[in-house]
Amino acid sequence: QVQLVESGGGVVQPGGSLKLSCVVFGSTLDHNAIGWVRQAPGKEREGIACFSAGPTSVNYADSVKGRFTITRDDARNTVYLQMNSLNVGDTDVYYCAADRGLYGSSCLQDLRYDYWGQGTQVTVSS
């Protein structure tokens, strides 16, 4: 059974940084799409950064491009999201998600991931 466990959320001031981690259990990162999705209560989910399945591509939402960086450590089966220049609009629950079949930019736009973590809260507030 595949499980994803996120960590690293918290409260940060505007302009600050946080780094989220997602450890994948029960599968490897190879050949899978894996990404970060965020959602606030009453709002739609937003795919913000992902590695696609197959020939891997890295994709970012315009809202985070240049501020957030997704990286991976295959030896540790872990994906990271470095978030810089945070603003109050980044306040959300952040989820890690994985899927075997999301290729290209679909890992960002099509959020029908098979596996989801429990989410970690990020709050940007002064």
QUIDA-V83953 format. One record per helix or strand. SS is the DSSP state (@ for helix, = for strand). FROM is the first residue (numbers start at 1). LEN is the number of residues. If there is no record, write none. Layout:
{{SS;FROM;LEN} {SS;FROM;LEN}}
This chain:
{{=;3;5} {=;10;3} {=;18;8} {=;33;7} {=;46;6} {=;53;1} {=;58;3} {=;68;6} {@;74;3} {=;78;6} {@;88;3} {=;92;8} {=;103;1} {@;106;4} {=;115;2} {=;120;5}}
